[in-house]
Amino acid sequence: MTGSGAGAARAAIWFARYPAPDGGAVLVGTVGPDFPDGTVVELPGPATRPAGWQLEAHSPVPGRLPSRVLVSPAAAPGAPHLWAVVLPAGEGDQVDLVAFSSTAFPDGAVVDRTMLDPATTGWGDQVGALRWTQRSGVIGQVYVHPAHRRRRVATKVAVMALGVQTALGWPALHSDGRLTDLGDAWLQRSAGWWHERLTDRTEHLPAMTPSADTSGVPRRNLEPDAP
């Protein structure tokens, strides 16, 4: 792919899909100029992690929900241990990827909500979440609990959601330009390939942080850095 300048390479993430020994599939997302953004290439196994890899998704059944999405440490440096639940949400065909940071499951695990133990994990324990519309791929909300901000949680959650979306064969994740101040600040700091998918802000959304979540949280976790 080329950008607006003559011969300028555009940032892109493409995916290699390998057969897994258990009959499932392994999907490896890599940033590089080899293929256009979002391309899925079928390759023989075993799966490899080339330079620039961002995620590795394991699906027990090809084309079905992954059982785990591992995020490269280079994609979200310093991000905490996270595992997630994917479930219907909002209106129409919206879905949520809700992330938790406990040791109930391994890092990168994607579990069914029936596997949650209400005695140890409640929805109030979530660290972050991303909501998007299945049929369009438009991201509606990205939220990180204030106590966990400034730790690359939003980036790791977004990459996990990308692995889920691609493994399921759903339309590519992208935004429609509606962003909060914190969302806009995150986009400006994000990797170049995200900028091909997430448009600059065209509409200002109010902050999503509930007042109950701000108690005892440093101010820098509630507001973007000054320009």
C-alpha positions in Angstrom: 0.0 0.0 0.0 1.2 3.5 -0.6 0.2 6.7 1.1 -0.5 10.2 -0.3 3.2 10.8 -1.0 4.8 9.1 -4.0 6.0 5.7 -2.9 5.3 6.4 0.8 4.5 3.2 2.7 1.4 3.2 4.9 1.4 1.5 8.2 -0.5 -1.7 8.2 -1.2 -4.9 10.2 -1.7 -8.1 8.4 -2.4 -11.6 9.7 -1.0 -15.1 9.1 -3.3 -18.0 9.9 -1.8 -21.3 10.6 -3.4 -24.7 11.3 -2.9 -25.8 14.9 -2.0 -29.3 16.0 -5.3 -29.6 17.9 -7.3 -28.9 14.7 -7.9 -25.3 15.5 -6.2 -22.2 14.1 -3.5 -19.8 15.2 -3.7 -16.2 13.9 -0.6 -14.0 14.2 -0.9 -10.3 13.5 2.2 -8.5 12.3 2.9 -4.9 11.4 4.8 -4.5 8.1 4.5 -3.6 4.4 4.1 -7.2 3.1 0.3 -7.1 2.6 -2.4 -4.4 2.8 -3.9 -3.7 6.2 -6.2 -6.4 7.5 -5.2 -9.1 5.0 -5.4 -12.7 6.3 -2.9 -15.0 4.6 -3.2 -18.8 5.0 0.2 -20.4 5.8 1.4 -23.9 6.7 2.4 -24.5 10.3 4.0 -24.2 12.7 3.0 -20.7 13.7 5.8 -18.2 14.0 6.2 -14.8 15.6 8.2 -12.6 13.2 9.6 -9.2 14.0 6.8 -6.7 14.4 4.2 -9.2 15.7 1.4 -7.7 17.7 -0.9 -10.5 18.7 -1.4 -14.3 18.5 -4.9 -15.6 18.7 -5.7 -19.3 19.3 -9.1 -20.6 18.1 -10.1 -24.2 19.0 -12.4 -24.2 16.0 -11.3 -22.1 13.0 -13.6 -19.1 12.5 -14.9 -19.3 16.1 -14.2 -17.2 19.2 -10.5 -17.5 20.2 -9.7 -19.1 23.6 -6.9 -16.7 24.0 -5.4 -13.6 22.4 -1.8 -13.0 23.5 -0.6 -9.4 23.0 3.1 -8.8 22.2 4.9 -7.0 25.0 6.1 -4.5 22.4 2.5 -3.7 21.4 1.5 -2.6 24.9 4.8 -2.1 26.9 4.2 -2.4 30.7 0.6 -3.4 30.4 -0.7 -5.7 33.2 -1.9 -9.3 33.1 -5.3 -9.2 31.4 -7.9 -11.8 30.5 -11.3 -11.1 28.9 -15.0 -12.0 28.4 -16.8 -11.2 25.1 -20.5 -10.8 25.3 -23.5 -9.1 23.6 -24.0 -5.5 24.8 -25.8 -2.2 24.1 -28.2 -2.2 21.2 -28.5 -4.3 18.0 -25.4 -6.3 17.3 -23.0 -4.5 19.6 -20.5 -6.6 21.6 -18.2 -5.9 24.6 -14.8 -7.2 25.3 -14.5 -6.8 29.1 -11.0 -7.2 30.6 -10.0 -8.2 34.1 -6.6 -8.3 35.8 -7.0 -11.1 38.4 -5.1 -14.4 38.3 -8.3 -16.3 37.8 -7.3 -17.0 34.2 -4.0 -16.9 32.3 -2.9 -13.7 30.5 -4.7 -13.4 27.2 -7.4 -15.9 28.0 -10.8 -15.2 26.4 -13.5 -17.0 28.5 -17.2 -17.6 28.4 -19.2 -15.6 31.0 -20.5 -18.8 32.4 -16.9 -19.5 33.5 -16.9 -16.5 35.8 -17.0 -17.2 39.5 -19.3 -14.6 41.1 -17.6 -15.1 44.4 -14.3 -13.9 43.1 -15.1 -11.9 39.9 -17.8 -9.3 39.4 -18.5 -6.8 36.7 -17.3 -4.1 39.1 -13.9 -5.7 39.0 -13.3 -4.9 35.3 -10.2 -3.1 34.4 -11.2 -2.0 30.9 -13.6 -2.6 28.1 -14.1 -2.0 24.4 -17.5 -2.0 22.7 -18.0 -2.2 18.9 -20.6 -3.0 16.4 -20.2 -6.5 14.8 -21.6 -5.8 11.3 -19.8 -2.5 10.8 -16.7 -2.8 12.9 -17.2 0.7 14.3 -15.8 1.2 17.9 -18.4 2.8 20.1 -16.6 3.0 23.5 -13.2 2.3 25.0 -13.1 2.6 28.8 -10.3 2.0 31.4 -11.0 2.2 35.1 -9.2 5.3 36.4 -7.2 3.3 38.9 -5.6 1.4 36.0 -4.9 4.2 33.5 -1.4 5.1 32.3 -0.6 1.4 32.1 -1.3 0.7 28.4 -4.5 -1.0 29.3 -6.5 0.6 26.5 -3.9 -0.4 24.0 -3.8 -4.0 25.2 -7.6 -4.3 25.3 -7.9 -2.8 21.8 -5.3 -5.3 20.4 -7.2 -8.2 22.1 -10.4 -7.0 20.5 -8.6 -6.9 17.1 -7.6 -10.5 17.6 -11.2 -11.5 18.4 -12.6 -9.6 15.5 -10.1 -10.9 12.9 -10.4 -14.5 14.1 -14.2 -14.4 13.8 -14.0 -12.8 10.3 -15.9 -9.8 11.3 -15.5 -6.4 9.6 -12.3 -4.5 10.6 -12.3 -2.4 13.7 -12.3 1.3 13.0 -13.7 4.5 14.5 -16.1 7.2 13.2 -14.3 10.2 14.6 -16.3 10.6 17.8 -13.8 10.8 20.7 -13.5 11.9 24.3 -10.5 14.0 25.3 -8.8 10.9 26.7 -9.7 8.9 23.6 -8.2 11.5 21.4 -5.0 11.6 23.5 -4.7 7.9 23.3 -5.1 8.0 19.5 -2.4 10.6 19.2 0.0 8.4 21.1 -0.9 5.1 19.4 1.1 3.1 16.9 1.0 4.3 13.3 -1.1 1.4 12.0 -3.9 2.3 14.4 -4.1 5.7 12.6 -5.1 3.9 9.4 -8.2 2.6 11.2 -9.1 5.3 13.7 -9.9 8.7 12.2 -8.9 12.0 13.8 -11.6 13.5 16.0 -14.5 15.0 14.2 -17.0 15.1 17.2 -16.2 15.8 20.9 -17.8 13.3 23.3 -18.1 14.0 27.0 -15.9 12.1 29.5 -17.2 8.7 30.4 -15.7 8.4 33.9 -18.4 7.9 36.6 -17.8 10.2 39.6 -17.8 7.1 41.9 -14.7 5.8 40.1 -12.6 9.0 40.7 -12.2 8.8 44.4 -8.5 8.6 45.4 -7.4 8.5 41.8 -4.5 10.8 40.8 -5.6 13.8 38.6 -3.3 12.7 35.8 -5.4 9.5 35.4 -8.5 11.6 34.8 -7.3 14.2 32.3 -5.0 14.0 29.2 -1.6 15.6 29.4 -1.4 19.3 28.5 -0.3 19.9 24.9 
